Every structure is written in C-alpha cells, then in structure tokens.
C-alpha cells in the first residue's frame, strides 16, 4: 500500500487535497446559509411579516434562475407574442394560447395554457396577473406556479395586482357605467366601488388601504379624466383630481402613497397627503411611449406635425432628470434603474441618467419591443426573442 501511495504523482495528491478543501468550504457555506435562513424565518414569522409560502417561493425562484435552456435567440411563432413584461430580470411572454417565464439562459421556469382571446398582463412584486379583456377570466401566477384561476361576473375591462397579491378588476355593470371589485389572496371580494358616469381606465394600489382609479369621460365632444383616491375601509372617496382635455390611462404609486399619473398630454404627481398635484404638460407634444421601473418613468412624446420626438426621464417625485431630442421616430423605450433604452429603426441607444449614450446596439429589422434587465437588453421581433449585452 505504501508503494502504491508513493507512485501517485505529487500534483495529483495536491489536486485531491484542494478538491476536499473546496467541498468542505461549500458544505460549511451551505450549513451557514441554512442557519441564517432558519433564524431569519423564525424572527420574521414572530414579527408576522413573512409566510412560509413566500419564503419557499423565493428559494424556488432563485433555484429556477439556473434552469438550463436553449439560449437566445428564442424562436416564436410568427406574430404570436400578445404581451410581454419583466418579472425582475426574467421575461414574461404571453402567446396566443400560453404564458411562460424565461430565465437568462432561455430556460422556462414556468409555462401554462390560458386560452384567452385578448390577454393582458400585469406584474407586481413577483406576482403575475393575466386577464382576458374579451371574457370574464383571470389568473394569478408566480415565476414557478399558478396560484389560482378566477371568473368575474362580466367581461373584464381592466385589472391590477397589488404588491401583497390583492387583485382589482373592473367590469361593466347593469346599473352604472362600471364596477370595481377587489379580491384578497383567498379570492374573496373585500371591496367594491361603482362608477356612475365615466369608465375606469386604470387602477393602482398604495402601500396601505388606499386605492386609486383613473376614469375617462366625454363632455361636449371632448375627453376628460379624473383620478379618484379611495380607501377600502371607507365608503366615500378621499380625494378627486381633475385632468380636463386629457385621457389618463396609467397610474402608479411610487413611494407608498405618492401617486404618479400619466396621460396623453400630461405627467403628474399627486402628493402623499392629497393636498395637490404637480403637472408637467407635453403640449404641443403627445405621449407615444411609456416605460416604468420602480420610482422612475421614461416617456416618449411626439410632435405629430413636425415629426420631432423627445425622451423624458422623470423621478418618482415628478422631477425631470433629463430629456433627449430625436429627429427620427421612436419605436419603443425601456427603463431599468436610471438607464433608458430607445429603439428607432434597427438601432437601440442606451442612455444613463445624465442623458449620455453608454451603449449603441444594432438589433436588426422587425424589432418592435425592447426590455432592459440590468446589463441585458431583450429585443422582441415578430418571430424571435434576442438578448444583447449593454
């Protein structure tokens, strides 16, 4: 035995020793992470701020991010993408009959059939809401599973999902123009509100019991909008803000109870205490594209007569961070952190928060949608999804 051991080359023995050391280090790290996880879970559970299902989902999502895939580009049936969004850094793809979540290697972390005729997509805090604007159906999912299906009373006009998983959906009504219902995570209706004269165009949840809705009506052949702030514990509204001669279609709570409002002619921020709003009007320009990321908004506005285009980046407080002019058309914009990507023709330019170009990418023809995810750019064409480094 001694002679056999001596015959083993020194380099091989060193490799074996190093391998054992690495295994011991990995084992210790795994044990340490497990101990930290257990302590954190017990502590947070005692504080009432975490559920086991949420923690399990977080770990499952982390593991799924390493799932092997065929890599990019990903082939898609011609014109088959109906909607797309980002779940963190993962693309969520809605096709004619299915929805799937992809990781950075194009591995499908989850896929399910939907059968919706006119699917619409909402993403918030790790949850996905898919609803059918041509029927009364909706479903709630995560990156790894379907949580539930739900059937409303009538066809759904619009819907939203809160960070905690509450779902608001708007349907037509026999007695009023439309009605808003809010479901809790047990699929129980916990709040309802009817809109008598206008139609609800968007809904957003605050960090507490507040809920904001934008409504659109027509008076003397001109559109007008209102933003109404509700409290799910009260019967009457907390405040109403008027936006005459404008169509408001996007609401977003950006800092707990601070509300950002986007219309075709205006960007506005309503204060947390509901004492007033700060407007940034676009005239003579009109909104053509919008991108959101946490507290920031990137807007593309166009002067239709002269063909001039301007990109504006706003912070959550409504402050203009930078703006950039373009003579050529803007086909789409994307936002991640404070970086803004602009698609025009076959080129994507990425700007930092100072308005400087930090990357320019040739994405080829037929790209109609782009998304930023950290240092990655996803480009969606009529038949494939491609990924680029920025």
LINJOPE-V943917 format. One record per residue. RES is the residue in one letter. PSI is psi in degrees with one decimal (* if undefined). Layout:
BEGIN
{{RES:PSI} {RES:PSI}}
END
This chain:
BEGIN
{{X:-41.7} {X:-40.1} {X:-40.2} {X:-39.8} {X:-35.8} {X:-27.2} {X:-17.8} {X:125.9} {X:147.5} {X:-40.8} {X:-37.3} {X:-39.0} {X:-40.3} {X:-41.0} {X:-41.6} {X:-40.8} {X:-44.8} {X:-39.1} {X:-42.2} {X:-40.5} {X:-42.6} {X:-42.0} {X:-40.8} {X:-40.6} {X:-42.7} {X:-40.7} {X:-43.8} {X:-42.5} {X:-41.4} {X:-42.6} {X:-42.4} {X:-44.9} {X:-39.0} {X:-42.5} {X:-44.7} {X:-42.7} {X:-46.2} {X:-45.3} {X:-45.2} {X:-43.3} {X:-45.5} {X:-44.9} {X:-49.3} {X:-33.7} {X:-40.6} {X:-32.4} {X:-10.9} {X:22.3} {X:9.3} {X:146.7} {X:152.2} {X:-37.3} {X:-37.5} {X:-42.8} {X:-43.9} {X:-43.2} {X:-40.3} {X:-43.7} {X:-37.6} {X:-41.2} {X:-42.2} {X:-44.9} {X:-38.4} {X:-22.3} {X:-17.0} {X:4.4} {X:134.4} {X:143.7} {X:178.8} {X:-3.4} {X:169.9} {X:149.0} {X:155.3} {X:125.3} {X:135.2} {X:145.4} {X:142.2} {X:119.5} {X:23.5} {X:-7.8} {X:121.4} {X:-30.4} {X:153.8} {X:143.1} {X:177.9} {X:130.3} {X:88.7} {X:-114.8} {X:11.8} {X:127.9} {X:134.6} {X:120.9} {X:123.4} {X:120.2} {X:-176.4} {X:-37.7} {X:1.9} {X:165.5} {X:139.6} {X:158.7} {X:130.0} {X:148.0} {X:-171.6} {X:-15.9} {X:11.4} {X:16.9} {X:138.5} {X:110.0} {X:-23.5} {X:147.6} {X:139.6} {X:155.7} {X:151.7} {X:-38.6} {X:19.0} {X:144.6} {X:-36.2} {X:72.4} {X:142.6} {X:150.4} {X:137.5} {X:139.8} {X:135.8} {X:121.0} {X:47.4} {X:1.3} {X:148.4} {X:129.6} {X:122.7} {X:126.4} {X:160.7} {X:114.7} {X:-3.0} {X:6.5} {X:-167.2} {X:20.3} {X:146.8} {X:162.1} {X:153.3} {X:132.2} {X:170.9} {X:-171.0} {X:-12.2} {X:-9.7} {X:162.1} {X:128.0} {X:-45.9} {X:161.8} {X:155.2} {X:145.8} {X:121.1} {X:178.5} {X:-34.7} {X:179.1} {X:141.3} {X:129.6} {X:-50.0} {X:168.1} {X:164.1} {X:159.7} {X:139.1} {X:166.2} {X:-28.2} {X:-1.7} {X:3.0} {X:146.9} {X:129.0} {X:131.0} {X:145.9} {X:131.2} {X:164.0} {X:159.9} {X:150.8} {X:-30.1} {X:-24.7} {X:-177.9} {X:-46.9} {X:166.4} {X:141.7} {X:130.4} {X:144.8} {X:127.1} {X:141.2} {X:-175.4} {X:-10.4} {X:11.2} {X:28.7} {X:134.1} {X:118.2} {X:-6.3} {X:141.8} {X:143.3} {X:131.5} {X:142.1} {X:119.1} {X:-47.9} {X:-32.4} {X:177.9} {X:136.1} {X:126.6} {X:-24.7} {X:160.8} {X:143.8} {X:140.7} {X:138.8} {X:-176.5} {X:-10.8} {X:-141.3} {X:3.6} {X:152.2} {X:130.7} {X:140.9} {X:143.4} {X:136.6} {X:147.9} {X:133.9} {X:178.0} {X:130.1} {X:124.9} {X:45.5} {X:15.5} {X:137.7} {X:148.5} {X:161.4} {X:157.2} {X:148.1} {X:121.4} {X:126.0} {X:125.1} {X:159.4} {X:124.1} {X:-9.1} {X:1.4} {X:152.7} {X:-39.5} {X:156.0} {X:155.8} {X:-36.0} {X:157.4} {X:134.7} {X:131.2} {X:141.1} {X:80.3} {X:147.9} {X:28.5} {X:149.8} {X:107.4} {X:128.3} {X:2.5} {X:125.8} {X:145.7} {X:120.1} {X:123.4} {X:-28.2} {X:70.9} {X:-77.1} {X:11.7} {X:128.1} {X:124.7} {X:137.1} {X:128.9} {X:125.7} {X:179.4} {X:-19.7} {X:0.1} {X:147.5} {X:129.1} {X:151.7} {X:122.9} {X:131.0} {X:158.0} {X:-37.1} {X:5.1} {X:23.6} {X:-16.4} {X:-175.8} {X:155.4} {X:117.3} {X:142.6} {X:100.8} {X:150.6} {X:-13.5} {X:137.1} {X:16.3} {X:161.0} {X:148.4} {X:133.7} {X:-28.4} {X:153.8} {X:141.9} {X:142.0} {X:145.7} {X:109.6} {X:-108.7} {X:0.7} {X:152.6} {X:131.8} {X:126.9} {X:137.6} {X:121.9} {X:146.6} {X:139.4} {X:103.0} {X:-38.2} {X:-42.0} {X:-8.1} {X:17.2} {X:144.9} {X:143.2} {X:132.6} {X:129.2} {X:130.4} {X:120.7} {X:144.2} {X:173.3} {X:-22.2} {X:-3.2} {X:-0.5} {X:133.5} {X:119.8} {X:-46.9} {X:163.4} {X:150.7} {X:132.9} {X:147.8} {X:136.3} {X:-32.8} {X:166.4} {X:149.0} {X:116.9} {X:-33.1} {X:160.8} {X:155.3} {X:155.2} {X:134.5} {X:122.6} {X:-123.1} {X:13.9} {X:134.0} {X:127.6} {X:135.0} {X:124.4} {X:123.7} {X:117.9} {X:-125.3} {X:14.3} {X:140.9} {X:125.2} {X:133.2} {X:125.3} {X:146.3} {X:-177.6} {X:-12.0} {X:-2.8} {X:13.4} {X:141.3} {X:121.6} {X:-10.4} {X:144.5} {X:123.0} {X:131.8} {X:110.8} {X:0.8} {X:-173.8} {X:166.6} {X:12.1} {X:128.5} {X:-10.6} {X:140.5} {X:152.3} {X:139.1} {X:142.5} {X:87.1} {X:-121.9} {X:13.2} {X:145.4} {X:126.7} {X:129.4} {X:127.6} {X:118.9} {X:-173.9} {X:-16.7} {X:6.1} {X:164.0} {X:127.3} {X:155.8} {X:136.5} {X:151.0} {X:138.2} {X:*}}
END
